Amino acid sequence: MADDRDALARLLHRWEAENVRGTAIEPHWQPSPFPFEEAGAPGLGPGPRPAG
């Protein structure tokens, strides 16, 4: 599932909703896209490699 942005986004949105459900902020909360879901976002991949 390397670089499966759709699956990762679904998982993160589900976790976010589950954590808000039943709290005082639930009536005010609105889901929004994660930065990697925005158009033109860089790919998900390994972090920077160590120099040398």
N, C-alpha and C positions, 0 to 999 in steps of 0.2 A: 504494500500500500504506500510505497514511497511517493511522496509529493501528491497525495490524493487530497487536494484542497477541499473538495466537496464533502468528503467523509469527515475530515477534520472540522470543518465549519459546522456541520450538523451536530457533531459530538459536543463541541464547545457551546453552541447555542442551547443544546439540551441541558448541559450542566449549568449554564447561566440561568436558564428559566427555573430549573429545579432549586437553585439556591435562593432565588427571589420569591418563589411561591410560599405563601403563608407569612411573609414579613410585612412590616409596616410600609415598605416602599413598593410593594407589588402594584397597588393602584396607579402609581406614577411611572413605573418602569416601562420602557419601550425597547424592544430589541433593536440593535443596530449592527451593521456589518463590522467585522473585525478588519484590521488594516490589510491583511493578506487577501481579503475578499474584494478590495477596491480594484477598479480597473487599473492596469499598469503596475500592480504590485509586484515586487521581485519574487522570484520563485522560492519555495521552501527547500532548503538544501542544507548541507553541512555548513557549520560556521566557518570563520576564517581559519586558514591553516597556519600553524606556527611557522615563523621564519626559520630558515636554516635548513 
